Each structure stands twice: as C-alpha cells, then as structure tokens.
Amino acid sequence: MLSFIGVNMGSKNMLEWVTVSEKEFNYFEIQRSTDAENFVSLGRMKAMNSKNIHFTYVFNDEAPAEGINYYRLKQVDLNGKVEYSEIISIQMGNNKKLSVKNIYPNPTSGQINIDVYSDAETTLEIKLTDLLGKAVYTEKVQAAKGLNVYRVSEEKIPAGMFFVSLFSCDEEGFSYTQKIIRK
C-alpha cells in the first residue's frame, strides 16, 4: 500500500488508499474504532489485483461516531494471510477549541490561505502531502485566540492535486484535511 488517508467531508468521512502491484489479494476490510484499540468492520472492498499499476480505492463512512474516529484496513490475501494498515484518525463534530473556517482559493494558481479559529493559544502543524501520502511541506505555527490566517507561498505548493492537513500539537487530537488543486 502506497498511502492511506482520511478526510472529513462534513457529515461523513472519506477514506482513500492507493496500492500498486497487488498480488494474490482477496479483499480489504475497512475497520473503525473510537478508542484505537477495539475495531468494528464497516464493510469490504474486493481487491482489483492490479499488477504494476497504481489503483485508488475510496470508501465513505456515512455514519461516523462523534469525536475522533480511528480507521485501519485489514488486507486479506487469497490464501487467508492477514495484514493491517497503519491507523489513521479523523476528527468528527465540532471541536470547541479549534475550527478551520476556510482554505482558499481552491483551485489555486499561487499561494493558499488557511483561516483557523481558536478559543485559546495553541500550536498547529500544517502539512501538505501528495496523493501518495508523501509530505512535501510541513510547518508548525502558533495560533492565537481568535481568527488566525496562515499563508503557504506558491513555491511550497506542488503542481496538481494534494492534501492540506492541520493537526493540533496539544492533547485534543484535532485534525482537518482538505484536497486542493494547484493549476
């Protein structure tokens, strides 16, 4: 597996993973947990068994739990061998301390602006990743109480489609991800 990411899409969470050279795969089981330990199955997706090409899978969790949702993939081979992906998390619902108001423009031909509201001072990490999950830019920033506007200059933004993610560096577990296109 090349990448496994999750994005909150309002009332649902979208999971996306990319594979290459699948060999003898049977299916993927999508699992969710609210404590990162006890997982339940949300569904299965048949493996495409694509050889030497990238294949992207998308699964929507239409009814995520309030708070932090943890996801992993159970990969089952035709011979019954099981492997698990890394665990990813997506914040669902309103975080009273932090909220992303807007990431714009989208699509962009230059810099992007990120508007974040915070109820208190905190540290955030801004991360840009490509579609394979490779980090292309990371920066830690301080958020003051109130509205904060962060700018990522165009030389730091890759051409094409990528993800902008924000993570709280404190214990609340806040995360937010949005897909952006640079022309």
Secondary structure, 3 states (H helix, E strand, C coil): CCEEEEEECCCCEEEEEEEECCCCEEEEEEEEECCCCCCEEEEEEECCCCCCCEEEEEEEECCCCCEEEEEEEEEEECCCCEEECCCEEEEECCCCCEEEEEEECCCECCCEEEEEEECCCEEEEEEEECCCCCEEEEEEEEECCEEEEEEECHHHCCCEEEEEEEEECCCCCCEEEEEEEEC
